[in-house]
Structure formats: C-alpha cells, structure tokens
Amino acid sequence: DRGIELQPDYAWAIARRGETYRRMGRYDEALADFDRGIELQPDYAWAIARRGDVYQALKQYEEAESDYQRAIQLEPDNALHHNNLGEVYLKWRRLDDAKREFEKRAQMRPEDALNGYVCLGLIACYQGNIDEVRQQFEQALLIWNTAWEQQLQTPAALLENKAIALLCLGQREAALQTLKEAKVQLRREDVVDFDRYELLSSAPQIPEGLNEVVTLLQQIARDH
C-alpha cells in the first residue's frame, strides 16, 4: 500500500495487491485492483490471468474465458494460461474444449503438467475411455516428483491431484492417505472444491472408494 501511495499509477503494485486480496477471498477488492492495473497497462498478461482466476472462483466463466484467452494472445508460450483456460472449460462442462487446452498445456511442458494429466484422466473417465484413463493418471504419477519440486500449485492442490490419480488407478487406501496429507498442507488461499468428484460420480465406471474420498473431503472442508 505504501508503494501505491507513493506511485498511485504503478500497475505492478496495484495488481500485486489485487493478488493478495484474491488469495484472501476478497474478490471485489481484487477485481477493483486488477481492473485498475490493467487499465494502466492493457497488455499486462499476468494481471489479466489473475483476474481470470477471480472470475473463475466467482463462477463467472465467460469473463474468465475472455481473460485467459487474452493472456494466451499476449503470452502464447505460457503453458499455464492453457491450463487455466482448461480449468474453466472443465467446470463449465465444455469437455472437448477442456481436453484441447489440457493437451496443449501438456505438449508445451510435459515435465510438470501434473494438473493437465489429471484433468485429461478425469475427462477420459467421464467419457468411459478406460485405456486413456490409465495412461493419463500413470503419466501424472510419473512426473509427480518434478511437479512437487516446481510447486506450480499449492502443496495441498498437488497432493489432491496425486490422490485423484491414485484413486482412479484403483489405489483407494493410498488415495485416502494422500488426501489426509493434503489436509495438513492446506493454506488459507486453498479452496476445497467438489467439482472434479461430481464429474467422477457421473462416469460410466465410478472409481472404487469415491464415496470415502468425498466424505473425507467434506470433513476437510468443514475444518478448513
């Protein structure tokens, strides 16, 4: 705030404060700061993408889609923008679009595309493509250590992705244990989201132990 007082048109400082508000769940204030930062610097891809994160949290998917697409235009080599756009499409149940974006993300940086592989596995599970389910989730576990080192998500989110992969590969006990580890790693900005589990519950072949995982996740959400 002191930096903004000294330089009220400093887009970087305003957008960074907006990111702090976003992590605190103060979305109106976050949007105000991101809007102002982008007004000052219209090609500020990072701020545009983070505003997309706010819109996604608010389930304003059209606005989130627009921001992520703009971020991709500005930074076409940034794989994370494709991941974020894929997340919007997944929640929006535009699964073909989601699959396209997650595939792009994985092609651009396969070594740390944990979330991309997990989401591709979820889509394959929902669509009943058993061979692809195994392929995507096994690839997710194969790169787990690299993804953990890169920390492109919070530790809890990384562990939850690992738990989903284990669950869908038939390793129920390991999935439950990993989700318990995720609970210990929860940060204030982490959001407990049931969307992916709702997708799995509608799959032709529901993973064994899904109800136990959801029950544990509900407990985690109450305690968070």
C-alpha positions in Angstrom: 0.0 0.0 0.0 2.9 2.4 0.8 4.2 1.9 -2.8 0.8 2.7 -4.2 0.6 5.8 -2.1 3.9 7.0 -3.5 3.1 5.9 -7.1 -0.7 5.7 -7.5 -0.3 4.7 -11.1 2.1 1.9 -10.5 0.3 -1.0 -12.2 2.6 -3.7 -10.8 2.0 -2.8 -7.2 -1.8 -2.4 -7.7 -2.0 -5.8 -9.4 0.1 -7.5 -6.7 -2.2 -6.1 -4.0 -5.1 -7.5 -6.0 -3.4 -10.9 -5.9 -3.2 -10.6 -2.1 -6.9 -9.8 -2.0 -7.6 -12.8 -4.3 -5.7 -15.2 -2.0 -7.7 -13.8 0.9 -11.0 -14.4 -0.9 -11.7 -10.7 -1.0 -12.8 -10.8 -4.6 -14.5 -7.4 -5.1 -11.3 -5.7 -3.9 -9.2 -8.0 -6.0 -11.2 -7.2 -9.1 -11.0 -3.5 -8.5 -7.2 -3.6 -8.3 -6.8 -5.9 -11.3 -9.2 -3.6 -13.3 -7.1 -0.6 -12.4 -3.8 -2.3 -13.1 -5.0 -3.5 -16.5 -6.4 0.0 -17.2 -2.9 1.4 -16.6 -1.2 -1.4 -18.5 -3.6 -3.0 -21.0 -1.1 -5.7 -22.1 -0.3 -6.9 -18.5 -0.8 -10.6 -19.1 -0.1 -11.6 -15.5 -2.8 -9.3 -14.1 -5.3 -10.4 -16.8 -4.7 -14.0 -16.0 -5.1 -13.4 -12.2 -8.3 -11.5 -12.9 -9.4 -14.6 -14.7 -8.7 -16.6 -11.6 -11.1 -14.3 -9.7 -13.8 -14.7 -12.3 -13.3 -18.5 -12.2 -13.7 -18.5 -8.4 -16.9 -16.5 -8.8 -18.1 -19.0 -11.4 -18.3 -16.2 -14.0 -16.9 -18.4 -16.7 -17.5 -16.2 -19.7 -15.4 -13.4 -18.1 -12.7 -15.9 -17.0 -12.6 -17.4 -20.5 -12.1 -14.0 -22.1 -9.3 -13.1 -19.7 -7.4 -16.4 -20.2 -7.8 -16.1 -24.0 -6.4 -12.6 -23.9 -3.5 -13.8 -21.7 -2.8 -16.5 -24.3 -2.7 -13.9 -27.0 -0.2 -11.9 -25.1 1.9 -14.8 -23.9 1.4 -17.7 -26.4 4.3 -19.6 -25.0 3.0 -19.7 -21.4 1.6 -23.2 -20.8 -0.1 -22.2 -17.6 -2.6 -20.0 -19.4 -3.8 -23.1 -21.3 -4.1 -24.9 -18.0 -6.2 -22.2 -16.5 -8.5 -22.0 -19.6 -8.9 -25.8 -19.5 -10.0 -25.5 -15.8 -12.7 -23.1 -16.8 -14.0 -25.3 -19.6 -13.9 -28.4 -17.2 -16.0 -26.6 -14.7 -18.3 -25.3 -17.4 -18.6 -28.9 -18.7 -17.2 -27.9 -22.1 -15.2 -31.1 -22.1 -13.9 -31.1 -25.7 -12.6 -27.6 -25.2 -11.1 -28.5 -21.8 -9.4 -31.5 -23.4 -7.9 -29.4 -26.1 -6.4 -26.9 -23.7 -5.0 -29.5 -21.3 -3.4 -31.3 -24.2 -1.8 -28.1 -25.3 -0.6 -27.5 -21.8 0.9 -31.0 -21.6 2.5 -30.7 -25.0 4.2 -27.4 -24.2 5.7 -28.5 -20.8 5.1 -32.2 -20.3 7.6 -32.5 -17.4 5.4 -30.6 -14.9 1.9 -30.9 -16.4 0.5 -32.8 -13.4 -2.8 -30.9 -13.3 -3.1 -31.3 -17.0 -2.7 -35.0 -17.0 -5.1 -35.4 -14.0 -7.7 -33.4 -15.8 -7.3 -35.3 -19.0 -7.7 -38.5 -16.9 -10.9 -37.1 -15.4 -12.3 -36.4 -18.8 -11.4 -39.8 -20.1 -13.0 -41.4 -17.0 -16.2 -39.4 -17.6 -16.3 -40.5 -21.2 -15.6 -44.1 -20.4 -12.2 -44.3 -22.2 -10.6 -46.8 -19.8 -7.3 -47.1 -21.7 -6.8 -43.4 -21.7 -7.7 -43.1 -18.0 -4.8 -45.4 -17.1 -2.4 -43.7 -19.5 -3.1 -40.1 -18.2 -3.1 -41.0 -14.5 0.0 -43.1 -14.8 1.7 -40.2 -16.5 0.6 -37.9 -13.7 2.2 -40.1 -11.1 5.3 -40.5 -13.2 6.0 -36.7 -13.1 4.8 -36.3 -9.5 8.3 -35.6 -8.1 9.1 -32.9 -10.7 5.7 -31.3 -10.2 6.3 -31.2 -6.5 9.6 -29.5 -6.9 8.2 -26.9 -9.4 5.3 -26.0 -7.0 3.1 -24.6 -9.7 0.1 -25.3 -7.4 -0.1 -25.1 -3.6 1.2 -28.3 -1.8 -2.4 -29.2 -0.9 -3.6 -28.9 -4.5 -0.6 -31.0 -5.8 -1.4 -33.7 -3.2 -5.1 -33.7 -4.1 -4.1 -34.3 -7.7 -2.0 -37.2 -6.7 -4.8 -38.6 -4.6 -7.2 -38.4 -7.6 -4.7 -40.2 -9.8 -4.2 -42.9 -7.2 -8.0 -43.3 -6.7 -8.7 -43.7 -10.4 -5.9 -46.3 -10.7 -7.6 -48.4 -8.1 -5.3 -47.5 -5.1 -8.0 -46.4 -2.7 -6.0 -46.6 0.6 -3.1 -44.7 -0.9 -5.5 -42.0 -2.2 -7.1 -41.6 1.2 -3.7 -41.3 2.9 -2.6 -38.7 0.3 -5.7 -36.7 0.8 -5.0 -36.7 4.6 -1.5 -35.3 3.8 -3.2 -32.6 1.7 -5.3 -31.6 4.7 -2.1 -30.9 6.7 -0.7 -28.8 3.9 -3.8 -26.6 3.4 -3.2 -22.8 3.1 -5.6 -20.0 3.6 -6.0 -19.5 -0.2 -6.8 -23.1 -0.9 -10.4 -23.8 -1.9 -12.0 -27.2 -1.2 -13.8 -27.9 -4.5 -16.0 -30.9 -5.2 -16.4 -30.3 -8.9 -14.0 -33.0 -10.0 -15.6 -35.6 -7.8 -19.0 -34.7 -9.2 -17.6 -35.5 -12.6 -16.3 -38.8 -11.4 -19.6 -39.7 -9.8 -21.2 -39.4 -13.3 -18.7 -41.6 -15.0 -19.8 -45.0 -16.5 -17.3 -46.7 -14.2 -17.2 -44.9 -10.8 -13.8 -45.4 -9.1 -14.0 -47.7 -6.0 -13.7 -45.6 -2.9 -15.0 -42.4 -4.3 -17.7 -42.0 -1.6 -15.0 -42.4 1.1 -12.8 -39.8 -0.6 -15.8 -37.4 -0.8 -16.7 -37.9 2.8 -13.1 -37.2 3.8 -13.1 -34.1 1.6 -16.3 -32.9 3.3 -14.6 -33.2 6.7 -11.6 -31.3 5.4 -13.9 -28.5 4.1 -15.6 -28.2 7.5 -12.3 -28.0 9.3 -10.7 -25.5 6.8 
